[in-house]
Amino acid sequence: MRQEFLQQLIDYVNGRHTIREFEAWLLSNLGVILNSEDNQLIKTTNDIDADFMEFSEGIIDEETLRKRLLGYFTEGETLHLVWGAE
């Protein structure tokens, strides 16, 4: 499940999925994630859920959300981003 989760996250960050598509995937797989006993994945999912709440309430914008999601990658993970330079 972790690999699929990371792929979905990478697809959003790289612009292959919209935020709504990523959120829908996450919500539809929430039960599987919570039952996975992968504590790091569960924590990350809970953190992302909190980020989604801040985004939906207008507290943060999508650029900030995207940057936060990038922060969930551990050191050593490599991303080939296609979205604009900062």
C-alpha positions in Angstrom: 0.0 0.0 0.0 2.9 2.4 0.7 4.2 2.2 -2.8 0.7 2.9 -4.3 0.3 5.8 -1.9 3.6 7.3 -2.9 2.8 6.9 -6.6 -0.6 8.7 -6.1 1.2 11.5 -4.2 3.9 11.7 -6.9 1.2 11.8 -9.6 -0.5 14.8 -7.9 2.8 16.7 -7.2 3.8 16.2 -10.9 0.4 17.4 -12.1 -0.8 14.1 -13.5 -3.7 14.2 -11.0 -5.7 17.1 -9.6 -5.9 17.7 -5.9 -9.5 16.4 -5.9 -8.4 13.2 -7.7 -5.7 12.6 -5.1 -8.1 13.4 -2.2 -10.7 11.0 -3.7 -8.1 8.2 -4.0 -6.9 8.8 -0.5 -10.5 8.7 1.0 -11.4 5.6 -1.0 -8.4 3.8 0.4 -8.5 5.2 3.9 -9.8 2.0 5.5 -7.0 -0.1 3.8 -4.4 2.4 5.0 -5.7 2.5 8.5 -5.8 -1.3 8.7 -2.3 -1.7 7.2 -0.5 -1.4 10.5 2.1 0.8 8.7 2.4 3.4 11.4 4.4 5.9 9.2 1.8 5.6 6.4 -1.1 6.1 8.9 0.6 9.2 10.4 1.4 10.7 7.0 -2.2 10.0 5.9 -3.6 11.8 9.1 -1.2 14.7 8.5 -2.3 15.0 4.9 -6.0 14.9 5.9 -5.3 17.8 8.2 -3.6 19.6 5.3 -6.7 19.0 3.2 -8.9 20.5 5.9 -6.8 23.7 5.9 -6.9 23.8 2.1 -10.7 23.3 2.0 -11.2 26.0 4.6 -9.0 28.5 2.7 -6.3 28.6 5.4 -3.7 27.5 2.8 -3.6 27.7 -0.9 -2.8 24.8 -3.3 0.8 25.9 -3.7 1.3 25.7 0.0 -0.5 22.3 0.1 1.7 21.0 -2.6 4.9 22.1 -0.8 3.6 20.4 2.4 2.9 17.2 0.5 6.5 17.3 -0.8 7.7 17.4 2.8 6.2 14.0 3.5 8.9 12.3 1.4 11.7 10.9 3.5 15.3 11.7 2.7 16.5 9.6 -0.1 13.3 9.7 -2.0 13.8 11.1 -5.5 11.2 13.1 -7.4 11.4 14.3 -10.9 9.1 17.3 -10.8 7.6 18.7 -13.9 5.9 21.7 -12.4 7.5 25.2 -12.5 10.6 26.3 -10.7 10.3 28.2 -7.5 
